[in-house]
Structures are given as structure tokens and as C-alpha cells.
Amino acid sequence: MDSEQYKSICEQPNVFRLRDLNETLDVLRKENMSEVALIAEAMLSKKVKKPPLHEGNYDTDFVALELSFDEVDSIVEAVFDAEACSIQGNGEPTSKTQTYVHLVNLWSNYLETTE
């Protein structure tokens, strides 16, 4: 695989950075959701192969997911709820709000492609 192919694969809505999946897992574990197992399995077995001379480390790995509409929809709901709960009573965001906004956007984009 060359760099252009790698970049093209990594831009797909079902391909996530490992660090984004770890953040997602944190949310899903708090809710005891069954999708934890699906994402954890993908993180182990569905990493996108890197081109030669690729720079980066474990945190910059990408993982290609193959989830159903219902699975992705459940994840969108969970990260959206986490985002909403991260807003303080006075309406101010917390340090995690931006992370949750980012996750909502990623998972919502993926959801649109599963319909």
C-alpha cells in the first residue's frame, strides 16, 4: 500500500483513530454497552495496514469498523449523552466537552453511511 491509498482509506467515515476509539470505549464502558466488545475486537484485528516509512505510533493507528446501523446509532446516542452531561449547570463546557463533540461528529458521520 502506498501513502495515497492509506490516506484514502483513513478518510472513510468508518475508519477511526485509535485514540478516538479509546475515548469512545470510555463512554461505552460507563454505560455497560455491548458495543464495547465489538470495538475492542476491531481494535485488535481491524487496524489499517500502514505504508512503508509511515511515521507515528500506536496512538496514530487507524481501525476500520464494520458495524450495523443499530450498533452505530447506539454509540451515537451514548456519546451525545456524554456530551450533554459534560455541560455544567451554568451552561459552561467542561474539559471533556470538546472531546465528546468530536466523537459525536465522527460517529454521526459514520451513521449517515450505514443507512
Helices and strands as residue ranges (DSSP letters): H 3-10, E 15-17, H 18-30, H 35-45, G 58-60, E 62-64, H 69-85, H 97-114
